Amino acid sequence: MLRATASLAAIRRESAERQAMAAALPPAGSFVGKPEAFTVTGPTPEAVRYSLGGAANRAETRHALELKADVLEQQPVVASAVI
């Protein structure tokens, strides 16, 4: 049980670190978790959902977030061509 508790604590710390990393990148406010933005009913705002846990480490997570931030800072015509 102690091992499971330690593993869970490590996962939670890593998750918090990745969320903080995402929140610190530009454009400001673009990496804010809003569960209501992703729904199968009713109108939804334009949004992109990121999986912060998919990358093997924080360096890969940061690199992916920086690439996505760069795309989001482009004019919509350019960004829609890339995405």
N, C-alpha and C positions, 0 to 999 in steps of 0.2 A: 504493500500500500504506500509506503514511503517513497518508493521509486516512482510510482504513478503520480504522486503528488508533486515530486520534483520535476518530472517530465512536463506535467501540465503547467507548472509555474514557468518553466523555460519557454514553452510555446507561447504563453501569454506575454512574456517579456519581449520575445522576438516579434510577435504581432504588434505590440505597442510601439516598438522601435520602427517597424516598417510603416505604420500609420503616421507616426511623427515625421518620418522622412518624406512621405507623400504630401503631407500637409505643408511642408516647408518649401516645396517646389512651386514655381510659377506655372500657369497664371494663377494669381491669388484667388483662393476660394474654389478652384477647379477640382481639388481632391478632397471634397468634403463628403463624408458618408451621409447620404439621405435615402434611407430605405424606401420612402414613399415615391422616389423618382423611378423606381423599377417595379412596375405593376403590370398585370395582365388585363386589368379592367380600367376603363376611364382614360382620360387624356394624360399623357406623360410629358414632362419637359425634355428637351434635347439633352441627352446625357450619355456618358460612356462609363461602363462599369469595369473596374480593374480588379484583378486577382493579385493581391499583394503576397500571397503565400505560395504562388506557383514557382517562383524563381528559387534556385538552390541556395542562394546566399544574398546578403544585403547589397553587395557590389552589383550583382545582376539585377536586383530589384531597382537600385538607383539608376543604373544605365537605362533600363526599360522605361522608368518614369521620366527621365530626362528626354528620351526620344519622344515620348508621348506629349510632354510639355512643349517641346519644340513644335510639334505638329499643331497643337492647340493654339499656339501663339501666331500661327500663320493666318492669312486671310482665308475666309471660308472656302473660296474657290480652290485654293491650293490644298487646304486641309482635306477637303472632300475627295480630291483626286488621289491623295496619299492613302487615306483610310479606305 
